[in-house]
Amino acid sequence: MSTDPTVTPSQNQQSTDYVSHTRTPHRSHSSEKDAVSHYTPAHTDQTEPQSGGLIQKGEGLQVVIGLGQSGLATANYLARRGYKVAVTDGNSAPKLAEQLEPNISIRAFGDIDAELLLQASRIIISPGVSLATPAVAAAKQAGIAIVSDIQLFKEACKAPIVAITGSNAKSTVTTLVGKMAKDAGVNVGVGGNIGVPALSLLEDEALGEAMQLAVLELSSFQLETVTNLGAKVATVLNMSPDHLDRHGDMLGYHQAKHRIFQGAQSVVVNRDDALSRPLIADNTPRLSVGSGAPDLGEYGLITEGDGRIYLAKGTEKLLAADQLKVKGKHNLVNALAALALGELAGLPKQSMLKTLQEFSGLPHRCQFVDNVAGVDYFNDSKGTNVGSTLAAILGLGSVYGNQSGAKTKLMLILGGQGKGQQFGELVPLINKYVSQILLIGQDAELIESHLQQANLSGDVETHQCHDLAQAMTKANSLLSSSLSQVTAVLLSPACASLDQYPSYAKRGEHFCELVGKLKD
């Protein structure tokens, strides 16, 4: 998810502190209003052409909401092109404020400034800020355009776009497609929700006008304010409940995700997930991927009589699964999705296959950490929702569960901030592949309650642990028993990390450190 802040109602009750137009909590309401109410558009030349058809300089105030990485990139991008820019953020002292261009003089911090928004010609909202925030909702009601940085990127970018979203694996697939393009000699930009703001790609000296392909990971938060993206190829990799606290229900979440298909020239569809299928014209070029044997011209997995699995297109075997460094059936489907996206983007097949064999996966995404005393440890800290954890359990469980010998089960570490999810959905796969569950974080007891209500097997033991350190101590104790069936320990929390860590990455790094200490 983006690093931009999520604004809560409590934040909206704080006073606003301007860097140039300063407010203090002791001033009257009328003096506060004066701080921004006298803005008048600069009388600059409005005939100068702008790349991509953006609003012309001088046509009005551009207000950026949220000063995380994408908000900073957006504000500076517009300011460098001569626009009058203002920034507002619920944080009273955003860490990135010192990196703003000096000519951005209107800086309303400590609150999302409702009066400032109502003076905007256009509002560019950061992904972490909800459209339901009262000040934002009021601006929308007043008819002011609200877009994301992705809309600005789409309007200015001349390179074709590969657009990727999904509840799970979008970072893996985005990275893989980007690497495929780079290895094939394409001048490719990779960004969006993956960590590099999209607009930064346009300002990169090595890319900019020379960029031949843009590969974007897009979140539902970014997509809900994007219109007619017009991607060269677009995909929703999969759909499972996530961010329901923001979108309200699965319908709202689905509608946000599927905005990625607006104007798409071609699409990739997951045959295993009906919710990934777009409602678009039948004549739109498309490829499908899935975990089963593929039809002619489609991507899938072929399993031979000896149990060996192959990535295939139609009847053509492309690669054996054991030729890849990434493990688990879910990662094989991710590889197929990357191949399909690459094909529709025009990348050469043999080059893509070579890249696949070299790709070792991403940190915190089913990342192999180490083997300690015969037990493998996997860091899937990026598994922040139920669907992601289901994929990890199935992917690793199907590998270890087919091993000969007594140790064939997983130990699963779950917990954190549950985000309103139903954790009972995990039970069928847990009952099949897991023997021990260690529960951590804010919603540990709630998660255990959901599991028990969904008929968790009596053969699966649960243990309440306050945090990761306590969980690893408990794991070490359990694994030392001669009766342990565990062959792999999987951190796949199915939850956000913010109750105990600043990010899922810090949670994953801590897990790796704790695994390392087991050898001491």
C-alpha positions as CSV (number, residue, x, y, z in Angstrom):
1,M,0.0,0.0,0.0
2,S,1.1,3.6,-0.5
3,T,3.0,5.3,2.2
4,D,0.7,8.3,2.0
5,P,-1.3,8.9,5.3
6,T,-4.8,7.7,6.0
7,V,-6.8,10.5,7.4
8,T,-9.0,9.7,10.3
9,P,-11.9,11.8,11.8
10,S,-9.7,12.6,14.8
11,Q,-7.1,14.1,12.5
12,N,-9.7,16.3,10.9
13,Q,-10.3,18.0,14.3
14,Q,-6.8,19.3,14.6
15,S,-5.8,22.8,13.6
16,T,-4.0,23.6,10.4
17,D,-0.4,24.8,10.4
18,Y,0.7,26.7,7.2
19,V,4.3,27.0,6.4
20,S,3.8,30.2,4.5
21,H,0.2,31.1,5.5
22,T,0.6,30.2,9.2
23,R,-2.4,29.3,11.4
24,T,-2.4,28.7,15.1
25,P,-5.2,27.2,17.2
26,H,-5.7,30.6,18.9
27,R,-6.8,32.5,15.9
28,S,-10.4,33.2,15.1
29,H,-12.2,31.3,12.4
30,S,-12.4,34.4,10.2
31,S,-8.6,34.9,10.3
32,E,-8.1,31.2,9.4
33,K,-10.3,31.6,6.4
34,D,-8.3,34.6,5.2
35,A,-5.1,32.5,5.1
36,V,-6.2,30.9,1.8
37,S,-9.3,32.7,0.7
38,H,-7.5,35.4,-1.3
39,Y,-5.8,33.1,-3.8
40,T,-6.2,34.4,-7.3
41,P,-5.0,32.6,-10.4
42,A,-1.7,33.8,-11.9
43,H,-2.1,35.5,-15.3
44,T,0.3,33.4,-17.2
45,D,0.3,32.4,-20.8
46,Q,-2.4,29.8,-21.2
47,T,-1.6,29.0,-24.8
48,E,1.7,27.2,-24.1
49,P,1.1,23.6,-24.9
50,Q,1.4,21.1,-22.1
51,S,2.4,17.4,-22.5
52,G,-0.5,15.0,-22.4
53,G,-3.3,17.6,-22.2
54,L,-3.0,18.6,-18.5
55,I,-4.8,21.7,-17.3
56,Q,-2.9,24.7,-18.7
57,K,-0.7,26.8,-16.4
58,G,-2.7,29.5,-14.7
59,E,-6.1,27.9,-15.1
60,G,-6.4,27.3,-11.4
61,L,-5.0,26.0,-8.1
62,Q,-3.8,22.4,-8.0
63,V,-4.3,21.0,-4.5
64,V,-2.4,17.9,-3.5
65,I,-3.9,16.0,-0.5
66,G,-1.4,13.8,1.4
67,L,2.3,14.3,1.6
68,G,3.7,10.8,1.4
69,Q,5.9,9.6,-1.5
70,S,3.3,9.9,-4.2
71,G,2.0,13.3,-2.9
72,L,5.5,14.7,-2.8
73,A,6.2,13.5,-6.4
74,T,2.9,14.9,-7.6
75,A,3.3,18.3,-6.0
76,N,6.9,18.7,-7.3
77,Y,5.9,17.5,-10.7
78,L,3.2,20.1,-11.1
79,A,5.3,22.9,-9.5
80,R,8.2,22.3,-11.9
81,R,5.8,22.7,-14.8
82,G,4.6,26.1,-13.7
83,Y,1.4,25.3,-11.9
84,K,0.2,27.0,-8.8
85,V,0.3,24.2,-6.2
86,A,-0.9,23.8,-2.7
87,V,-0.4,20.9,-0.3
88,T,-2.6,19.8,2.6
89,D,-2.0,16.9,5.0
90,G,-3.6,15.6,8.2
91,N,-0.1,15.3,9.8
92,S,1.0,18.4,11.5
93,A,4.6,17.9,10.5
94,P,5.0,15.7,7.4
95,K,8.5,14.3,7.2
96,L,8.7,14.9,3.5
97,A,7.7,18.6,3.6
98,E,11.3,19.8,3.5
99,Q,11.6,18.1,0.0
100,L,8.9,20.2,-1.5
101,E,9.8,22.7,-4.3
102,P,10.4,26.2,-2.7
103,N,7.7,27.8,-4.9
104,I,5.0,25.7,-3.2
105,S,4.1,28.3,-0.7
106,I,0.6,27.1,0.4
107,R,1.2,24.2,2.9
108,A,-1.8,23.4,5.1
109,F,-0.7,20.8,7.6
110,G,-2.4,19.4,10.7
111,D,-5.7,19.0,9.0
112,I,-7.2,18.4,5.5
113,D,-8.1,22.0,4.8
114,A,-11.7,22.0,3.6
115,E,-11.6,25.7,2.6
116,L,-8.5,25.2,0.5
117,L,-10.0,22.3,-1.3
118,L,-13.1,24.3,-2.3
119,Q,-10.8,26.8,-4.1
120,A,-9.1,24.1,-6.2
121,S,-9.5,23.8,-9.9
122,R,-8.4,20.2,-9.5
123,I,-7.5,18.0,-6.4
124,I,-4.9,15.3,-6.7
125,I,-5.6,12.9,-3.8
126,S,-3.0,10.5,-2.4
127,P,-3.9,6.8,-2.2
128,G,-3.9,6.7,1.6
129,V,-6.6,9.4,1.9
130,S,-10.2,8.2,1.7
131,L,-12.7,9.9,-0.6
132,A,-15.1,9.7,2.4
133,T,-13.0,12.2,4.4
134,P,-15.5,15.0,5.0
135,A,-13.4,17.8,3.4
136,V,-12.8,15.6,0.3
137,A,-16.5,14.6,0.1
138,A,-17.5,18.2,0.3
139,A,-15.2,19.2,-2.5
140,K,-16.5,16.3,-4.6
141,Q,-20.1,17.4,-3.9
142,A,-19.1,20.9,-5.1
143,G,-18.1,19.5,-8.5
144,I,-14.3,19.8,-8.2
145,A,-12.4,17.2,-10.1
146,I,-10.6,14.7,-7.9
147,V,-7.9,12.5,-9.5
148,S,-4.9,10.5,-8.5
149,D,-1.3,10.8,-9.7
150,I,-1.9,7.9,-12.0
151,Q,-4.4,10.0,-13.9
152,L,-1.7,12.7,-14.4
153,F,0.8,10.0,-15.4
154,K,-1.7,8.5,-18.0
155,E,-2.3,11.9,-19.5
156,A,1.4,12.7,-19.9
157,C,3.0,9.3,-20.6
158,K,3.6,8.5,-24.3
159,A,4.8,5.0,-23.7
160,P,2.3,2.0,-23.6
161,I,1.3,1.0,-20.1
162,V,1.1,-2.5,-18.6
163,A,-1.3,-2.1,-15.7
164,I,-1.4,-4.7,-13.0
165,T,-3.6,-5.0,-9.9
166,G,-5.0,-7.8,-7.7
167,S,-5.5,-8.7,-4.1
168,N,-2.2,-10.7,-4.1
169,A,1.0,-11.1,-6.1
170,K,0.8,-7.8,-7.9
171,S,4.3,-6.7,-6.7
172,T,5.8,-10.0,-7.7
173,V,4.2,-9.9,-11.2
174,T,5.0,-6.2,-11.7
175,T,8.6,-6.7,-10.8
176,L,8.9,-9.8,-13.0
177,V,7.3,-8.2,-16.1
178,G,9.6,-5.2,-15.6
179,K,12.6,-7.5,-15.4
180,M,11.5,-9.3,-18.5
181,A,11.2,-6.0,-20.4
182,K,14.6,-4.8,-19.2
183,D,16.3,-8.1,-20.0
184,A,14.8,-7.9,-23.5
185,G,16.5,-4.5,-24.0
186,V,13.4,-2.4,-23.5
187,N,13.8,1.0,-21.8
188,V,11.2,0.3,-19.2
189,G,9.9,2.2,-16.2
190,V,8.4,0.2,-13.2
191,G,6.4,2.1,-10.6
192,G,3.1,2.9,-9.1
193,N,2.1,1.2,-5.8
194,I,5.3,-0.8,-5.9
195,G,7.4,2.0,-4.3
196,V,8.4,4.4,-7.1
197,P,5.7,7.0,-7.7
198,A,4.5,6.9,-11.3
199,L,5.2,10.5,-12.0
200,S,8.9,10.0,-10.9
201,L,9.3,7.8,-13.9
202,L,8.6,10.8,-16.2
203,E,11.3,12.8,-14.4
204,D,13.9,10.1,-14.5
205,E,16.8,11.2,-16.7
206,A,17.2,7.7,-18.0
207,L,13.5,7.3,-18.9
208,G,11.3,10.4,-19.4
209,E,10.6,10.8,-23.1
210,A,12.8,7.8,-23.9
211,M,10.6,5.4,-21.9
212,Q,9.4,2.6,-24.2
213,L,7.2,0.8,-21.8
214,A,5.7,1.6,-18.4
215,V,4.8,-1.3,-16.0
216,L,2.6,-0.1,-13.2
217,E,1.4,-1.8,-10.0
218,L,-1.9,-0.2,-9.1
219,S,-3.9,-0.4,-5.8
220,S,-7.6,-0.2,-5.4
221,F,-7.0,3.2,-3.7
222,Q,-5.2,4.5,-6.8
223,L,-7.7,3.1,-9.2
224,E,-10.9,4.5,-7.6
225,T,-9.9,8.0,-9.0
226,V,-8.6,6.9,-12.4
227,T,-10.7,7.2,-15.5
228,N,-10.1,5.6,-18.9
229,L,-6.5,4.4,-18.2
230,G,-6.2,3.0,-21.7
231,A,-3.5,0.5,-20.9
232,K,-1.8,-1.5,-23.6
233,V,-2.6,-4.6,-21.4
234,A,-4.4,-4.7,-18.1
235,T,-5.1,-7.4,-15.5
236,V,-6.7,-8.1,-12.2
237,L,-4.6,-11.1,-11.1
238,N,-7.1,-12.3,-8.4
239,M,-9.7,-11.0,-6.0
240,S,-10.2,-11.8,-2.3
241,P,-11.6,-9.6,0.5
242,D,-9.2,-6.8,1.4
243,H,-9.6,-3.1,2.4
244,L,-13.2,-3.6,3.1
245,D,-12.9,-1.1,5.9
246,R,-12.2,1.5,3.1
247,H,-14.4,0.2,0.3
248,G,-17.4,-0.9,2.4
249,D,-17.9,-4.3,0.8
250,M,-16.7,-6.6,-1.9
251,L,-18.8,-4.9,-4.6
252,G,-17.1,-1.5,-3.9
253,Y,-13.7,-3.2,-3.8
254,H,-14.4,-5.1,-7.1
255,Q,-15.6,-1.9,-8.8
256,A,-12.4,0.0,-7.8
257,K,-10.1,-2.8,-9.0
258,H,-11.9,-3.2,-12.4
259,R,-11.5,0.5,-13.3
260,I,-8.1,-0.8,-14.5
261,F,-9.8,-2.2,-17.6
262,Q,-11.3,1.1,-18.8
263,G,-10.0,1.6,-22.4
264,A,-7.7,-1.4,-22.2
265,Q,-6.3,-2.6,-25.5
266,S,-5.9,-6.2,-24.3
267,V,-6.4,-8.1,-21.0
268,V,-5.1,-11.1,-19.1
269,V,-7.6,-13.1,-17.1
270,N,-7.2,-15.6,-14.3
271,R,-9.3,-18.7,-15.2
272,D,-9.2,-19.8,-11.5
273,D,-10.9,-16.6,-10.3
274,A,-14.2,-15.5,-11.8
275,L,-13.9,-12.1,-10.1
276,S,-10.9,-11.3,-12.2
277,R,-12.9,-11.4,-15.5
278,P,-13.7,-8.0,-17.0
279,L,-17.0,-6.9,-18.5
280,I,-15.5,-5.6,-21.8
281,A,-16.1,-6.1,-25.5
282,D,-15.8,-9.7,-26.6
283,N,-13.4,-8.7,-29.4
284,T,-10.8,-7.3,-27.0
285,P,-7.6,-9.4,-27.3
286,R,-7.1,-11.5,-24.2
287,L,-5.1,-14.4,-22.8
288,S,-6.0,-16.5,-19.8
289,V,-3.8,-18.2,-17.2
290,G,-4.7,-20.9,-14.6
291,S,-3.4,-23.7,-12.5
292,G,-5.0,-26.4,-14.6
293,A,-4.1,-27.7,-18.1
294,P,-4.6,-24.9,-20.7
295,D,-6.7,-24.8,-23.8
296,L,-5.0,-24.1,-27.1
297,G,-3.4,-20.7,-27.1
298,E,-3.8,-20.2,-23.3
299,Y,-1.4,-20.5,-20.4
300,G,-1.5,-23.1,-17.7
301,L,0.2,-26.0,-15.9
302,I,0.6,-29.5,-17.3
303,T,1.3,-32.3,-14.8
304,E,2.9,-35.5,-16.1
305,G,2.3,-39.0,-14.8
306,D,5.6,-38.8,-12.8
307,G,4.3,-35.7,-11.0
308,R,6.6,-33.3,-12.8
309,I,4.9,-29.9,-13.5
310,Y,5.5,-27.8,-16.5
311,L,4.5,-24.2,-17.4
312,A,2.8,-24.5,-20.8
313,K,1.0,-22.6,-23.5
314,G,-1.5,-24.9,-25.0
315,T,0.2,-28.2,-25.6
316,E,3.7,-26.6,-25.7
317,K,5.7,-27.2,-22.5
318,L,7.7,-24.0,-21.8
319,L,9.6,-24.7,-18.6
320,A,9.6,-27.4,-15.9
321,A,8.6,-26.0,-12.5
322,D,11.8,-27.3,-10.9
323,Q,13.8,-25.0,-13.3
324,L,12.4,-22.0,-11.4
325,K,13.9,-20.6,-8.2
326,V,10.5,-19.6,-6.8
327,K,8.4,-22.4,-5.2
328,G,4.8,-23.1,-4.8
329,K,1.9,-23.5,-7.3
330,H,0.8,-19.9,-6.7
331,N,4.2,-18.7,-7.8
332,L,3.9,-20.8,-11.0
333,V,0.6,-19.0,-11.8
334,N,2.3,-15.7,-11.1
335,A,5.0,-16.7,-13.7
336,L,2.3,-17.6,-16.2
337,A,0.6,-14.2,-15.7
338,A,3.9,-12.4,-16.3
339,L,4.4,-14.4,-19.5
340,A,0.9,-13.6,-20.7
341,L,1.3,-9.9,-19.9
342,G,4.7,-9.8,-21.6
343,E,3.4,-11.5,-24.7
344,L,0.6,-8.9,-25.1
345,A,3.1,-6.2,-24.5
346,G,5.2,-7.5,-27.3
347,L,8.2,-9.1,-25.4
348,P,10.1,-12.0,-26.9
349,K,9.2,-15.4,-25.5
350,Q,12.7,-16.9,-25.2
351,S,14.0,-13.9,-23.4
352,M,11.0,-14.0,-21.0
353,L,11.7,-17.7,-20.2
354,K,15.3,-17.0,-19.5
355,T,14.3,-14.2,-17.1
356,L,11.9,-16.5,-15.3
357,Q,14.6,-19.0,-14.6
358,E,16.8,-16.3,-13.0
359,F,14.0,-14.7,-10.9
360,S,14.3,-15.5,-7.2
361,G,11.2,-13.7,-6.0
362,L,10.7,-10.6,-3.7
363,P,11.6,-10.0,-0.1
364,H,8.7,-10.7,2.3
365,R,6.8,-12.6,-0.3
366,C,7.1,-16.3,0.5
367,Q,10.8,-15.6,0.8
368,F,13.0,-18.6,1.9
369,V,14.9,-17.4,4.9
370,D,16.9,-20.3,6.2
371,N,16.9,-23.9,7.3
372,V,17.5,-24.4,11.0
373,A,17.7,-27.9,12.5
374,G,16.0,-29.4,9.5
375,V,13.1,-26.9,9.4
376,D,12.6,-24.3,6.6
377,Y,11.5,-20.8,7.4
378,F,9.6,-18.6,5.0
379,N,8.9,-14.9,5.3
380,D,5.6,-13.9,3.7
381,S,5.1,-10.7,5.7
382,K,3.6,-9.0,2.7
383,G,0.7,-11.4,3.1
384,T,-1.5,-8.8,4.6
385,N,-4.9,-10.3,3.7
386,V,-6.7,-13.7,3.9
387,G,-6.4,-14.4,0.1
388,S,-2.6,-13.9,0.2
389,T,-2.2,-16.2,3.1
390,L,-4.5,-18.8,1.5
391,A,-2.2,-18.7,-1.6
392,A,0.9,-19.1,0.6
393,I,-0.5,-22.1,2.6
394,L,-1.6,-23.8,-0.6
395,G,1.6,-23.1,-2.4
396,L,3.9,-24.3,0.3
397,G,1.6,-26.9,1.7
398,S,1.3,-28.7,-1.6
399,V,5.1,-28.9,-1.8
400,Y,5.8,-30.0,1.8
401,G,2.6,-32.1,2.1
402,N,3.8,-34.4,-0.7
403,Q,7.1,-35.1,0.9
404,S,7.8,-38.6,2.2
405,G,8.6,-38.9,5.9
406,A,6.8,-38.0,9.1
407,K,7.3,-34.2,8.9
408,T,4.9,-32.9,6.4
409,K,3.1,-30.0,8.1
410,L,3.4,-26.2,8.3
411,M,3.6,-24.0,11.4
412,L,1.7,-20.8,10.6
413,I,2.2,-17.4,12.3
414,L,-1.0,-15.2,11.9
415,G,-2.0,-11.9,13.3
416,G,-1.8,-8.1,13.4
417,Q,-4.6,-5.7,12.3
418,G,-7.4,-7.7,10.8
419,K,-9.0,-5.0,8.6
420,G,-12.5,-6.4,9.1
421,Q,-11.7,-9.7,7.3
422,Q,-13.3,-13.1,8.0
423,F,-10.5,-15.5,9.0
424,G,-12.6,-18.6,8.9
425,E,-11.9,-18.8,5.2
426,L,-8.4,-20.1,6.1
427,V,-9.7,-23.2,8.0
428,P,-10.0,-25.7,5.1
429,L,-6.4,-25.3,4.0
430,I,-5.2,-25.0,7.6
431,N,-6.9,-28.3,8.5
432,K,-5.1,-29.9,5.5
433,Y,-1.6,-28.5,5.7
434,V,-1.0,-26.9,9.2
435,S,-0.4,-28.5,12.6
436,Q,0.5,-25.5,14.7
437,I,-0.7,-21.8,14.6
438,L,1.0,-19.0,16.5
439,L,-1.2,-15.9,16.9
440,I,0.2,-12.4,17.4
441,G,-0.8,-8.8,17.5
442,Q,-3.9,-6.7,18.0
443,D,-6.5,-9.1,16.6
444,A,-5.0,-12.4,17.7
445,E,-7.9,-13.4,19.9
446,L,-10.5,-12.4,17.2
447,I,-8.7,-14.5,14.6
448,E,-8.6,-17.6,16.9
449,S,-12.4,-17.1,17.5
450,H,-13.0,-17.0,13.7
451,L,-11.0,-20.2,13.2
452,Q,-12.8,-22.1,16.0
453,Q,-16.2,-21.0,14.7
454,A,-15.2,-22.3,11.2
455,N,-14.5,-25.8,12.6
456,L,-10.8,-25.7,13.0
457,S,-9.6,-29.3,13.3
458,G,-8.8,-30.6,16.8
459,D,-5.5,-31.8,15.4
460,V,-4.4,-28.2,14.8
461,E,-3.0,-26.5,18.0
462,T,-3.3,-22.8,18.5
463,H,-1.1,-20.6,20.7
464,Q,-1.6,-17.0,21.7
465,C,1.6,-15.0,21.6
466,H,1.9,-11.3,22.1
467,D,4.4,-10.6,19.4
468,L,6.9,-12.2,17.0
469,A,9.6,-12.5,19.5
470,Q,7.4,-14.5,21.8
471,A,6.0,-16.5,18.9
472,M,9.5,-17.5,17.8
473,T,10.4,-18.6,21.4
474,K,7.3,-20.7,21.4
475,A,8.0,-22.1,18.0
476,N,11.5,-23.2,19.1
477,S,10.0,-25.0,22.1
478,L,7.4,-26.8,20.0
479,L,9.8,-27.8,17.2
480,S,12.2,-29.3,19.7
481,S,9.7,-32.0,20.5
482,S,10.2,-35.4,18.8
483,L,6.5,-35.5,18.1
484,S,6.6,-32.3,15.9
485,Q,5.3,-32.8,12.4
486,V,6.5,-29.4,11.2
487,T,8.8,-29.2,8.2
488,A,8.4,-25.5,7.5
489,V,7.5,-22.3,9.5
490,L,5.5,-19.8,7.5
491,L,5.0,-16.2,8.6
492,S,2.0,-15.1,6.6
493,P,0.0,-12.9,8.9
494,A,-3.1,-12.2,6.7
495,C,-3.1,-8.8,8.6
496,A,-1.7,-5.4,8.4
497,S,1.4,-4.8,10.5
498,L,0.8,-1.3,11.9
499,D,-0.3,-2.4,15.4
500,Q,3.4,-3.4,16.1
501,Y,5.5,-2.3,13.1
502,P,5.8,0.7,10.9
503,S,5.4,-1.5,7.8
504,Y,5.1,-5.1,6.7
505,A,8.8,-4.9,5.6
506,K,10.0,-4.1,9.1
507,R,7.9,-7.1,10.4
508,G,9.5,-9.3,7.8
509,E,13.0,-8.1,8.6
510,H,12.4,-8.7,12.3
511,F,11.3,-12.3,11.5
512,C,14.4,-12.9,9.5
513,E,16.5,-11.5,12.4
514,L,14.8,-13.9,14.9
515,V,15.3,-16.9,12.6
516,G,19.0,-15.9,12.4
517,K,19.2,-15.9,16.2
518,L,18.0,-19.5,16.3
519,K,21.4,-20.6,15.1
520,D,23.3,-18.7,17.8
